[in-house]
């Protein structure tokens, strides 16, 4: 990581791991007490043509041409769309979440609702929020696995990450991990955060909100997995650092944050029915897009500070998610410590080609500050966060200092011969 001139920004806790050695033994780990460094990325992608500034990143041994990753959801739902993402130049793709038995997953339509700026019933304005009541992949696991394998065959140097979720069953988790890893995927993102659908089966946020349960399931996963594991965090919890801490201590190489926020998008004031409306009814769903970005930034900042203070000697990673629509949005997440930045709803709104705009805007930001690489500024803004008590103290000191500067000399005895002109100026009002 590039050195920095301030103490609080040596974000070594999020430094990327070394590349895979030639004599790496891919044998699954026997227990979850081994350090995260026993797993590194099994596939290393070729670096994109060098540009100025350089957007390439290496995370847990996985090299990407840029930090922009397709977030798990509709943009990674099948071979065709994931191939399109690679062709357009996305740094990596996280496929839509899969489980062993897709027959239990039944989606409805419509499943999305949009929030527009302005009051309910007012003239239509820009879309600022997006809600979904969509479940994980409803396609047969075998079909998804074949497509993962095909993608890795066609794009061996690109990063494909499988998102997985299972019921509270160790054998099921182990079978799912084994079958998914056989396709050659580069890493696993564990969905501990889906805010709706199947909580009764202890899936998604039902695990991510229960740290005891999370610790146990992470233990199963990390004892089995041989590729890097990212735990995807739910924002629907009081303190997001608690599950993030548990995930890292249990063997995960990184965390992703945040998944969508539990929400009710609104009520149609003409029909009096909630949105999205399915046969006159609805259910709470996950809220995303640019209106959630301030919340996501706060959660990412909390996690980054925790990693820095408690795991500064480890190579853990952080993937920021939440309302990224521009390269400048992405810069904010990176300034708060994110190694990569995921985009999901933004792809649904702007399309896969939007990655080119994201890259250009991020490079524009870097040029404005003379940053050559992502590591030059990753975590830089963490140093500017403190407590309210400290803010009061800092402001009091600053006010006192400004008053002292305005007052100039306190008495005639303070005049000096050498500084006479400056002392005079210190007491002039205009």
JOGIKA-V106380 format. One record per residue. RES is the residue in one letter. PHI is phi in radians with two decimals (* if undefined). OMEGA is omega in radians with two decimals (* if undefined). D_CENTER is the distance of its C-alpha to the mean C-alpha in whole Angstrom. Layout:
res=RES phi=PHI omega=OMEGA d_center=D_CENTER
res=RES phi=PHI omega=OMEGA d_center=D_CENTER
This chain:
res=X phi=* omega=-3.13 d_center=19
res=X phi=-1.13 omega=3.14 d_center=21
res=X phi=-1.25 omega=-3.13 d_center=23
res=X phi=-2.26 omega=-3.02 d_center=23
res=X phi=-1.60 omega=3.14 d_center=26
res=X phi=-2.35 omega=-2.96 d_center=25
res=X phi=-1.18 omega=-2.99 d_center=24
res=X phi=-1.45 omega=-3.07 d_center=21
res=X phi=-1.95 omega=3.04 d_center=19
res=X phi=-1.40 omega=-2.97 d_center=20
res=X phi=-1.47 omega=-3.04 d_center=16
res=X phi=-1.14 omega=3.14 d_center=18
res=X phi=-1.13 omega=-3.13 d_center=16
res=X phi=-1.95 omega=3.13 d_center=13
res=X phi=-1.18 omega=-3.10 d_center=15
res=X phi=-1.30 omega=-3.14 d_center=15
res=X phi=-1.40 omega=3.11 d_center=18
res=X phi=-1.27 omega=-3.14 d_center=21
res=X phi=-1.21 omega=-3.11 d_center=22
res=X phi=-1.14 omega=3.11 d_center=24
res=X phi=-1.36 omega=-3.06 d_center=27
res=X phi=-1.17 omega=-3.09 d_center=30
res=X phi=-1.76 omega=-3.13 d_center=32
res=X phi=-1.09 omega=3.11 d_center=28
res=X phi=-1.71 omega=-3.08 d_center=29
res=X phi=-1.36 omega=-3.12 d_center=27
res=X phi=-1.04 omega=-3.12 d_center=29
res=X phi=-0.97 omega=3.11 d_center=27
res=X phi=-1.22 omega=-3.09 d_center=27
res=X phi=-1.53 omega=3.13 d_center=29
res=X phi=-2.63 omega=-3.08 d_center=27
res=X phi=-1.72 omega=3.13 d_center=24
res=X phi=-1.72 omega=3.10 d_center=26
res=X phi=-1.28 omega=-3.13 d_center=25
res=X phi=-1.19 omega=-3.11 d_center=23
res=X phi=-0.98 omega=-3.08 d_center=19
res=X phi=-1.20 omega=3.08 d_center=21
res=X phi=-1.34 omega=3.10 d_center=23
res=X phi=-2.15 omega=3.01 d_center=21
res=X phi=-2.34 omega=-3.11 d_center=19
res=X phi=-1.02 omega=-3.12 d_center=18
res=X phi=-1.49 omega=-3.13 d_center=21
res=X phi=-2.16 omega=-3.14 d_center=21
res=X phi=-1.96 omega=-3.08 d_center=21
res=X phi=-1.49 omega=3.10 d_center=21
res=X phi=-1.23 omega=-3.12 d_center=23
res=X phi=-1.20 omega=3.08 d_center=22
res=X phi=-1.21 omega=3.12 d_center=22
res=X phi=-0.95 omega=-3.07 d_center=25
res=X phi=-1.07 omega=3.11 d_center=25
res=X phi=-2.25 omega=3.05 d_center=24
res=X phi=-2.10 omega=-0.12 d_center=24
res=X phi=-1.27 omega=-3.10 d_center=22
res=X phi=-1.52 omega=-3.12 d_center=20
res=X phi=-1.65 omega=-3.05 d_center=17
res=X phi=-1.14 omega=3.12 d_center=17
res=X phi=-2.38 omega=3.02 d_center=14
res=X phi=-2.16 omega=-3.03 d_center=15
res=X phi=-2.24 omega=-3.11 d_center=13
res=X phi=0.91 omega=3.13 d_center=15
res=X phi=1.45 omega=-3.13 d_center=17
res=X phi=-1.72 omega=-3.11 d_center=16
res=X phi=-1.71 omega=-3.12 d_center=17
res=X phi=-2.16 omega=-3.14 d_center=15
res=X phi=-1.20 omega=3.11 d_center=17
res=X phi=-2.76 omega=-3.07 d_center=14
res=X phi=-1.44 omega=-3.07 d_center=11
res=X phi=-1.51 omega=-3.07 d_center=10
res=X phi=-2.13 omega=3.03 d_center=9
res=X phi=-1.15 omega=3.12 d_center=11
res=X phi=-1.33 omega=-3.11 d_center=9
res=X phi=-1.06 omega=-3.11 d_center=11
res=X phi=2.74 omega=-3.12 d_center=14
res=X phi=-0.92 omega=-3.14 d_center=17
res=X phi=-1.15 omega=3.11 d_center=16
res=X phi=-2.20 omega=-2.98 d_center=16
res=X phi=-1.54 omega=3.12 d_center=19
res=X phi=-2.78 omega=-3.08 d_center=22
res=X phi=-0.98 omega=-3.05 d_center=23
res=X phi=-1.04 omega=-3.09 d_center=24
res=X phi=-1.30 omega=3.12 d_center=21
res=X phi=-1.21 omega=3.07 d_center=19
res=X phi=-1.09 omega=3.13 d_center=22
res=X phi=-1.08 omega=3.13 d_center=22
res=X phi=-1.08 omega=3.11 d_center=18
res=X phi=-1.12 omega=-3.13 d_center=19
res=X phi=-1.10 omega=-3.12 d_center=23
res=X phi=-1.38 omega=3.06 d_center=21
res=X phi=1.89 omega=3.10 d_center=19
res=X phi=-1.14 omega=-3.11 d_center=15
res=X phi=-1.12 omega=3.12 d_center=14
res=X phi=-2.87 omega=3.13 d_center=13
res=X phi=-2.32 omega=2.98 d_center=13
res=X phi=-1.86 omega=-3.07 d_center=12
res=X phi=-1.21 omega=3.07 d_center=15
res=X phi=-1.08 omega=-3.04 d_center=16
res=X phi=-1.02 omega=3.11 d_center=16
res=X phi=-2.06 omega=3.05 d_center=19
res=X phi=-2.42 omega=-3.07 d_center=22
res=X phi=-1.17 omega=-3.02 d_center=25
res=X phi=-2.04 omega=-3.13 d_center=27
res=X phi=-1.28 omega=-3.12 d_center=26
res=X phi=-1.16 omega=3.12 d_center=30
res=X phi=-1.45 omega=-3.09 d_center=28
res=X phi=-1.72 omega=-3.12 d_center=26
res=X phi=-2.19 omega=-3.13 d_center=27
res=X phi=-1.55 omega=3.09 d_center=26
res=X phi=-2.12 omega=3.09 d_center=27
res=X phi=-2.43 omega=0.01 d_center=28
res=X phi=-1.26 omega=-3.11 d_center=27
res=X phi=-2.21 omega=3.14 d_center=24
res=X phi=-2.18 omega=3.01 d_center=22
res=X phi=-2.53 omega=-3.11 d_center=23
res=X phi=-1.94 omega=3.04 d_center=22
res=X phi=-1.88 omega=3.12 d_center=23
res=X phi=-1.86 omega=3.10 d_center=24
res=X phi=-1.07 omega=-3.11 d_center=25
res=X phi=1.89 omega=-3.10 d_center=29
res=X phi=-1.33 omega=3.13 d_center=30
res=X phi=-1.05 omega=3.13 d_center=31
res=X phi=1.59 omega=3.14 d_center=34
res=X phi=-1.40 omega=3.12 d_center=34
res=X phi=-1.02 omega=-3.11 d_center=34
res=X phi=-1.14 omega=3.11 d_center=30
res=X phi=-2.25 omega=-3.07 d_center=28
res=X phi=-1.07 omega=3.06 d_center=25
res=X phi=-1.31 omega=3.13 d_center=22
res=X phi=-2.08 omega=3.14 d_center=19
res=X phi=-2.45 omega=-3.08 d_center=18
res=X phi=-2.51 omega=3.09 d_center=18
res=X phi=-2.09 omega=3.06 d_center=18
res=X phi=-2.30 omega=3.00 d_center=19
res=X phi=-2.06 omega=-3.10 d_center=21
res=X phi=-1.42 omega=3.10 d_center=20
res=X phi=-1.61 omega=3.10 d_center=20
res=X phi=-1.23 omega=-3.04 d_center=19
res=X phi=-0.98 omega=3.09 d_center=21
res=X phi=-1.75 omega=3.13 d_center=24
res=X phi=-1.59 omega=3.14 d_center=26
res=X phi=-0.95 omega=-3.11 d_center=27
res=X phi=-0.97 omega=-3.11 d_center=25
res=X phi=-1.04 omega=3.11 d_center=28
res=X phi=-1.14 omega=3.13 d_center=28
res=X phi=-1.10 omega=-3.13 d_center=24
res=X phi=-1.11 omega=3.10 d_center=25
res=X phi=-1.07 omega=-3.13 d_center=27
res=X phi=-1.25 omega=3.05 d_center=25
res=X phi=-1.03 omega=-3.11 d_center=22
res=X phi=-1.09 omega=3.13 d_center=25
res=X phi=-1.15 omega=3.13 d_center=27
res=X phi=-1.10 omega=3.14 d_center=23
res=X phi=-1.22 omega=3.07 d_center=23
res=X phi=-1.22 omega=-3.11 d_center=27
res=X phi=-1.43 omega=-3.11 d_center=27
res=X phi=-2.25 omega=-3.07 d_center=24
res=X phi=-1.10 omega=-3.10 d_center=24
res=X phi=-1.74 omega=3.13 d_center=22
res=X phi=-1.89 omega=-3.02 d_center=19
res=X phi=-1.65 omega=3.10 d_center=16
res=X phi=-2.06 omega=-3.11 d_center=16
res=X phi=-2.03 omega=3.12 d_center=14
res=X phi=-1.62 omega=3.02 d_center=15
res=X phi=-1.67 omega=-3.08 d_center=14
res=X phi=-2.26 omega=3.12 d_center=17
res=X phi=-2.69 omega=3.14 d_center=18
res=X phi=-2.46 omega=3.09 d_center=21
res=X phi=-1.29 omega=3.13 d_center=24
res=X phi=-1.30 omega=-3.07 d_center=25
res=X phi=-2.71 omega=-3.06 d_center=27
res=X phi=-1.05 omega=-3.13 d_center=27
res=X phi=-1.08 omega=3.13 d_center=29
res=X phi=-1.13 omega=3.11 d_center=27
res=X phi=-1.05 omega=-3.10 d_center=23
res=X phi=-1.14 omega=3.11 d_center=25
res=X phi=-1.14 omega=-3.12 d_center=27
res=X phi=-1.11 omega=3.14 d_center=24
res=X phi=-1.07 omega=-3.12 d_center=22
res=X phi=-1.07 omega=-3.10 d_center=25
res=X phi=-1.20 omega=3.14 d_center=26
res=X phi=-1.20 omega=-3.12 d_center=22
res=X phi=-1.11 omega=-3.14 d_center=22
res=X phi=-1.12 omega=3.13 d_center=26
res=X phi=-1.39 omega=-3.14 d_center=24
res=X phi=1.65 omega=3.13 d_center=23
res=X phi=-1.05 omega=-3.03 d_center=19
res=X phi=-1.50 omega=-3.12 d_center=17
res=X phi=-2.84 omega=3.10 d_center=15
res=X phi=-2.15 omega=2.95 d_center=14
res=X phi=-1.95 omega=-3.07 d_center=11
res=X phi=-1.64 omega=-3.11 d_center=13
res=X phi=-1.42 omega=3.05 d_center=13
res=X phi=-1.78 omega=-2.89 d_center=14
res=X phi=-2.56 omega=3.12 d_center=13
res=X phi=-1.00 omega=-2.99 d_center=15
res=X phi=-1.40 omega=-3.07 d_center=16
res=X phi=-2.55 omega=3.09 d_center=20
res=X phi=1.52 omega=2.98 d_center=22
res=X phi=1.10 omega=3.08 d_center=24
res=X phi=-1.16 omega=3.13 d_center=23
res=X phi=-1.15 omega=3.11 d_center=27
res=X phi=-1.71 omega=-3.13 d_center=26
res=X phi=0.95 omega=3.11 d_center=23
res=X phi=-2.16 omega=3.06 d_center=20
res=X phi=1.14 omega=-3.06 d_center=17
res=X phi=-1.09 omega=3.11 d_center=16
res=X phi=-1.07 omega=3.07 d_center=20
res=X phi=-1.54 omega=-3.08 d_center=19
res=X phi=-1.13 omega=3.13 d_center=15
res=X phi=-1.64 omega=-3.12 d_center=18
res=X phi=-2.13 omega=-3.01 d_center=20
res=X phi=-1.09 omega=3.10 d_center=20
res=X phi=-1.15 omega=3.11 d_center=23
res=X phi=-1.15 omega=3.14 d_center=22
res=X phi=-1.06 omega=-3.14 d_center=19
res=X phi=-1.06 omega=-3.12 d_center=21
res=X phi=-1.16 omega=-3.10 d_center=23
res=X phi=-1.18 omega=3.09 d_center=21
res=X phi=-1.06 omega=3.10 d_center=19
res=X phi=-1.07 omega=3.09 d_center=22
res=X phi=-1.05 omega=-3.05 d_center=23
res=X phi=-1.11 omega=-3.04 d_center=20
res=X phi=-1.31 omega=3.03 d_center=20
res=X phi=-1.31 omega=-3.08 d_center=24
res=X phi=-1.74 omega=-3.01 d_center=24
res=X phi=-1.19 omega=3.09 d_center=21
res=X phi=-2.06 omega=3.07 d_center=22
res=X phi=-2.04 omega=3.14 d_center=19
res=X phi=-0.98 omega=-3.13 d_center=15
res=X phi=-2.12 omega=3.03 d_center=14
res=X phi=-1.92 omega=3.08 d_center=10
res=X phi=-1.72 omega=-3.11 d_center=10
res=X phi=-1.57 omega=-3.00 d_center=8
res=X phi=-1.56 omega=3.02 d_center=9
res=X phi=-1.61 omega=3.05 d_center=11
res=X phi=-1.46 omega=-3.08 d_center=12
res=X phi=-1.46 omega=-3.07 d_center=15
res=X phi=-2.74 omega=-3.08 d_center=16
res=X phi=-1.15 omega=-3.09 d_center=18
res=X phi=-2.19 omega=-3.06 d_center=16
res=X phi=-1.22 omega=3.13 d_center=13
res=X phi=-1.23 omega=-3.12 d_center=14
res=X phi=-1.15 omega=3.09 d_center=16
res=X phi=-1.18 omega=3.11 d_center=15
res=X phi=-1.11 omega=3.12 d_center=12
res=X phi=-1.08 omega=3.14 d_center=15
res=X phi=-1.06 omega=-3.12 d_center=17
res=X phi=-1.08 omega=-3.12 d_center=15
res=X phi=-1.21 omega=3.12 d_center=15
res=X phi=-1.15 omega=-3.12 d_center=19
res=X phi=-1.53 omega=3.03 d_center=19
res=X phi=2.00 omega=3.12 d_center=18
res=X phi=-1.22 omega=3.12 d_center=15
res=X phi=-1.44 omega=-3.10 d_center=14
res=X phi=-2.86 omega=3.05 d_center=10
res=X phi=-2.28 omega=3.06 d_center=8
res=X phi=-2.06 omega=-3.12 d_center=4
res=X phi=-2.75 omega=0.15 d_center=4
res=X phi=-2.10 omega=2.92 d_center=6
res=X phi=-1.41 omega=-3.05 d_center=9
res=X phi=-1.19 omega=-3.10 d_center=11
res=X phi=-1.72 omega=3.13 d_center=14
res=X phi=-1.00 omega=-3.02 d_center=17
res=X phi=-2.71 omega=2.89 d_center=20
res=X phi=-2.04 omega=-3.00 d_center=23
res=X phi=-1.12 omega=3.13 d_center=23
res=X phi=2.77 omega=3.14 d_center=27
res=X phi=-2.06 omega=3.06 d_center=30
res=X phi=-1.26 omega=-3.06 d_center=32
res=X phi=-1.29 omega=3.06 d_center=35
res=X phi=-1.56 omega=-3.09 d_center=38
res=X phi=-1.65 omega=-3.09 d_center=37
res=X phi=1.22 omega=3.11 d_center=36
res=X phi=-1.79 omega=3.12 d_center=34
res=X phi=-1.32 omega=3.09 d_center=30
res=X phi=-2.01 omega=-0.13 d_center=27
res=X phi=-1.21 omega=-2.99 d_center=26
res=X phi=-1.79 omega=3.13 d_center=30
res=X phi=-2.09 omega=-3.11 d_center=31
res=X phi=0.96 omega=3.10 d_center=35
res=X phi=1.54 omega=-3.08 d_center=35
res=X phi=-2.20 omega=3.09 d_center=32
res=X phi=-2.61 omega=3.10 d_center=28
res=X phi=-2.65 omega=3.11 d_center=26
res=X phi=-1.00 omega=-3.10 d_center=23
res=X phi=-2.40 omega=-3.07 d_center=20
res=X phi=-1.70 omega=-3.08 d_center=16
res=X phi=-1.73 omega=-3.10 d_center=15
res=X phi=-2.54 omega=3.11 d_center=13
res=X phi=1.46 omega=-2.84 d_center=13
res=X phi=-1.10 omega=3.13 d_center=14
res=X phi=-1.18 omega=-3.13 d_center=16
res=X phi=-1.59 omega=-3.02 d_center=13
res=X phi=-0.98 omega=3.13 d_center=11
res=X phi=-1.03 omega=3.11 d_center=13
res=X phi=-1.20 omega=3.13 d_center=12
res=X phi=-1.09 omega=3.14 d_center=8
res=X phi=-1.07 omega=3.13 d_center=9
res=X phi=-1.13 omega=3.14 d_center=12
res=X phi=-1.16 omega=3.12 d_center=10
res=X phi=-1.09 omega=3.11 d_center=7
res=X phi=-1.04 omega=3.12 d_center=11
res=X phi=-1.05 omega=-3.13 d_center=12
res=X phi=-1.15 omega=-3.12 d_center=10
res=X phi=-1.07 omega=3.11 d_center=11
res=X phi=-1.13 omega=3.13 d_center=14
res=X phi=-1.12 omega=3.14 d_center=15
res=X phi=-1.09 omega=-3.11 d_center=14
res=X phi=-1.10 omega=-3.07 d_center=16
res=X phi=-1.43 omega=-3.04 d_center=19
res=X phi=-1.90 omega=-3.08 d_center=19
res=X phi=-2.32 omega=-3.00 d_center=18
res=X phi=-1.13 omega=-3.13 d_center=19
res=X phi=-1.70 omega=-3.12 d_center=21
res=X phi=-1.99 omega=-3.12 d_center=18
res=X phi=-1.65 omega=3.12 d_center=16
res=X phi=-1.52 omega=-3.10 d_center=13
res=X phi=-2.11 omega=-3.14 d_center=10
res=X phi=-2.39 omega=3.12 d_center=6
res=X phi=-1.93 omega=-3.08 d_center=3
res=X phi=-1.50 omega=-3.10 d_center=2
res=X phi=-2.44 omega=2.99 d_center=4
res=X phi=2.42 omega=3.01 d_center=7
res=X phi=1.31 omega=3.13 d_center=10
res=X phi=-1.36 omega=3.14 d_center=10
res=X phi=-2.14 omega=-3.13 d_center=14
res=X phi=-2.30 omega=3.07 d_center=15
res=X phi=-1.15 omega=3.10 d_center=14
res=X phi=-1.24 omega=3.03 d_center=15
res=X phi=-1.05 omega=-3.13 d_center=12
res=X phi=-1.07 omega=3.14 d_center=10
res=X phi=-1.02 omega=3.13 d_center=12
res=X phi=-1.11 omega=3.12 d_center=12
res=X phi=-1.13 omega=3.14 d_center=8
res=X phi=-1.18 omega=3.09 d_center=10
res=X phi=-1.06 omega=3.10 d_center=12
res=X phi=-1.68 omega=3.01 d_center=11
res=X phi=1.90 omega=-3.13 d_center=10
res=X phi=-1.25 omega=3.03 d_center=7
res=X phi=-1.41 omega=3.11 d_center=8
res=X phi=-2.29 omega=-3.14 d_center=7
res=X phi=-2.30 omega=-3.10 d_center=5
res=X phi=-1.67 omega=3.12 d_center=6
res=X phi=-2.30 omega=3.11 d_center=9
res=X phi=-2.22 omega=-3.14 d_center=11
res=X phi=-1.04 omega=3.13 d_center=13
res=X phi=-1.01 omega=3.10 d_center=14
res=X phi=-1.23 omega=-3.14 d_center=15
res=X phi=-1.18 omega=3.14 d_center=18
res=X phi=-1.56 omega=-3.01 d_center=19
res=X phi=-1.91 omega=-3.14 d_center=19
res=X phi=1.61 omega=-3.06 d_center=20
res=X phi=-1.21 omega=-3.14 d_center=19
res=X phi=-1.18 omega=-3.11 d_center=20
res=X phi=-1.11 omega=-3.14 d_center=18
res=X phi=-1.06 omega=3.13 d_center=16
res=X phi=-1.14 omega=3.09 d_center=19
res=X phi=-1.17 omega=3.12 d_center=19
res=X phi=-1.02 omega=-3.14 d_center=16
res=X phi=-1.13 omega=-3.12 d_center=17
res=X phi=-1.11 omega=-3.13 d_center=20
res=X phi=-1.21 omega=3.11 d_center=19
res=X phi=-1.15 omega=3.09 d_center=16
res=X phi=-1.15 omega=3.10 d_center=19
res=X phi=-1.09 omega=3.08 d_center=21
res=X phi=-1.04 omega=-3.10 d_center=19
res=X phi=-1.13 omega=3.11 d_center=20
res=X phi=-1.14 omega=-3.14 d_center=24
res=X phi=-1.04 omega=-3.09 d_center=24
res=X phi=-1.96 omega=3.13 d_center=23
res=X phi=1.06 omega=3.04 d_center=25
res=X phi=-1.56 omega=-3.13 d_center=22
res=X phi=-1.64 omega=-3.11 d_center=22
res=X phi=-2.36 omega=3.10 d_center=19
res=X phi=-1.07 omega=-3.11 d_center=15
res=X phi=-1.15 omega=3.13 d_center=16
res=X phi=-1.10 omega=-3.09 d_center=19
res=X phi=-2.27 omega=-3.12 d_center=17
res=X phi=-1.13 omega=3.13 d_center=13
res=X phi=1.46 omega=-3.06 d_center=14
res=X phi=-1.00 omega=-3.02 d_center=17
res=X phi=-1.43 omega=3.11 d_center=16
res=X phi=-1.09 omega=-3.09 d_center=16
res=X phi=-1.14 omega=-3.06 d_center=20
res=X phi=-1.64 omega=3.09 d_center=20
res=X phi=-1.77 omega=-3.13 d_center=19
res=X phi=-2.61 omega=3.14 d_center=22
res=X phi=-1.60 omega=3.10 d_center=24
res=X phi=-1.12 omega=3.11 d_center=26
res=X phi=-1.02 omega=3.13 d_center=29
res=X phi=-1.19 omega=3.09 d_center=29
res=X phi=-1.07 omega=3.12 d_center=28
res=X phi=-1.06 omega=3.14 d_center=32
res=X phi=-1.09 omega=-3.13 d_center=33
res=X phi=-1.10 omega=-3.11 d_center=32
res=X phi=-1.20 omega=3.11 d_center=33
res=X phi=-1.07 omega=3.14 d_center=36
res=X phi=-1.13 omega=-3.13 d_center=37
res=X phi=-1.16 omega=3.13 d_center=36
res=X phi=-1.14 omega=3.12 d_center=38
res=X phi=-1.10 omega=3.12 d_center=41
res=X phi=-1.15 omega=3.13 d_center=41
res=X phi=-1.15 omega=3.10 d_center=41
res=X phi=-1.12 omega=3.13 d_center=44
res=X phi=-1.11 omega=-3.14 d_center=45
res=X phi=-1.19 omega=-3.13 d_center=45
res=X phi=-1.28 omega=-3.07 d_center=47
res=X phi=-1.23 omega=-3.08 d_center=50
res=X phi=1.20 omega=-3.11 d_center=51
res=X phi=-1.31 omega=-3.13 d_center=54
res=X phi=-1.49 omega=3.13 d_center=55
res=X phi=-2.70 omega=-3.10 d_center=58
res=X phi=-1.11 omega=-3.12 d_center=61
res=X phi=-1.23 omega=-3.09 d_center=61
res=X phi=-1.51 omega=3.12 d_center=58
res=X phi=-1.16 omega=3.07 d_center=59
res=X phi=-2.25 omega=3.12 d_center=59
res=X phi=-1.30 omega=-3.08 d_center=61
res=X phi=-1.20 omega=-3.07 d_center=58
res=X phi=-1.84 omega=-3.01 d_center=55
res=X phi=-1.03 omega=-3.10 d_center=58
res=X phi=-1.15 omega=3.13 d_center=56
res=X phi=-1.13 omega=3.13 d_center=53
res=X phi=-1.16 omega=3.07 d_center=54
res=X phi=-1.14 omega=-3.12 d_center=56
res=X phi=-1.06 omega=-3.09 d_center=53
res=X phi=-1.16 omega=-3.10 d_center=51
res=X phi=-2.04 omega=3.09 d_center=53
res=X phi=-1.57 omega=-3.05 d_center=53
res=X phi=-1.59 omega=-3.09 d_center=51
res=X phi=-2.35 omega=* d_center=51
